[in-house]
Amino acid sequence: MESTPGTKVLIILPHTGTGGDTQVLYNLLYVLSSDSLKFHLLVSQRGAMHEHFRQFGEVYTFPIDDMKWTRRFFRRFLLPVFVGLKKQYGRYLLRKINPDLVYINTVNEHEFSQIAVRSDKRLIVHVHEMGFVVTQRMRTRWMEALLSKAHIVVSPARAAAEFYRDVYGVPEEKMKLIYETVSEKRLSQQRLKGEQVELRTAADILLIGAVGSVIYRKGVDTFLRACSILKDKLPNQSFEFLWLGGPSELQDKSIYYRALLKSIEREGLQSHFRFLPHSSEVGDFYADLDIFVLPSRMEAFPLVILEACLAEKPVVAMDVAGVREVVDDETGYLVRDQTPEGLAQGIAYFIQNAELRRVAGQNGRKRVLEKYEATVQSFKWRQLLIEATS
């Protein structure tokens, strides 16, 4: 079934930063081929990828949000006025664009998602989070309003669909599975940009890497502890642990980051552990690794695992939520006890056998290309949008 020519879809994003939720949407749009869908994007907070989204359609932000000092003044001294004006701007755009479908990316509550829920427009919500990330951060009344209003709830994994069914009572027939997705074309193009930075300081050093914000949920402390265990367990093996994604200026001041630095010094890991600055151009990082690690305490369906698999890297990951839908004995190692000791054991399994690393990497790439790559998922996504607007 085809939608009518020029079917308008308004996508509402909490931000255009480099988080996985934004990357997934970007990857879907990046490979989508559709003359029948016209996209508009309404962004609550401008981020590093903002200008990149302009290739897909008109991008709107609340004008005051683009005025740094004016925004700061309003939010500090006139917050109710700021919120009211931002909602008024959102309602104005809804009337002006008059979309056939509103697509809310993530369950985050902000002015634009609020006005969409209160509108009479057909609504799709794309959830990217689950577990305590939702139950402890989102208001219950907001989640009830958002999920009951939604015509369709897009889930990134079977585990996430079960969470929203069991915790928020979302009917199974309302849930649609669109896996988080990665674009091979986009990652390949990233590797062609600029001059590659050599991460390996010596030919015999194994590089063991992870990607994410330097926050407790991502398990940086667990990753660091596993490094310490392996340093003592394999004293004759040269390896280095790399964390891509921090610290930002804000994280640099956090008590968690300062505690990590103290742990590195206390455990004598200065020559075994490095933080690398955040970058959205991750292709070269994955290419240099020998083993990829996901030490997170909670993830719905982490995009970084797909990126690592696409680069033919074996994955050692905590057995949380949707991770087990990608990682198994063929593609990596699931840490079922979710401890630093278990993580170290999984990493050691691959450190000691190059052939295992090679085979797991090849299996992972094959699985991603067949099931999770953007060209596969974007076809399903396009059909979903067309059916929702028909």
Summary of the structure (lengths in Angstrom):
residues: 390
radius of gyration: 21.7
end to end distance: 7.6
largest distance: 66.8
contacts: 1307
relative contact order: 0.13
helix: 49%
strand: 17%
